[in-house]
Amino acid sequence: MIKLFLSLLIVMSSLVLHAHSQVEALNLSLKSLESTETLDDTQILDKTLDRYRGTIKPLYHRYTQTTTEFEKIKAKFTVEGIPPFFALIPYAESKFNPSIRGYGTAAGLWQFEKRTAKNFGLSVKKGNDERLDPDRSTDAAIRYIQYLRRKFGSWYLVDFAYAMGEGTLKKLIQHNGSRKISVLLKDPHFPSGTKAHFAKTLLLDAKIHYTKEDEESPVRDEPRRTVNGEPIDDPRMNDSE
């Protein structure tokens, strides 16, 4: 009986330590995005992450299949001083499929809409859609992210703008009188697709870049009913414009 109790105690202690390491990794990811808030400061973010923890396992598996290609993208971002978080966007947007066509007119790794692609130097013509070119589209993504950086400042706001569009983010900030994650996420007009995009990328970033190898395991993979890796009660809204 004592042995059983000690075994349970060891298991419980291990779970607590692992949960702590996950929170620490997520907070480091948030810090890299220049957030002044942690998970302890924003319950709404923690709840948002909970919704998507069950979708990370297949995305991480995709990462292990595309590590070489990812490292090339990450190297470009590093040279430009952009956090590695942003190099992971293709996993949330396109499952790292350079030839995929998404909702509306979005296409490629970075799911550029036609207008945004053209604005940042890509050719979008019949028979020559550079959004489907991993190298050229990545260079355009860097230009777009740098542009959003100049416009919004904090890196986490850059990611919000990338996913929901500049105009939508401006309206949310003005309406709430705040730029904080904890405030913006509570707004009922915050796009669900952007929540999915941010949560998945943050969870992947924490797991890949901030979790120690000896602690690495799926980030609290909780069972959730999904279709093709997406929560069935939250259709993805992928509106880059």
Order of alpha helices (4+ residues) and beta strands (2+ residues): alpha-alpha-alpha-alpha-alpha-alpha-beta-beta-alpha-alpha-alpha-alpha-alpha-beta-beta
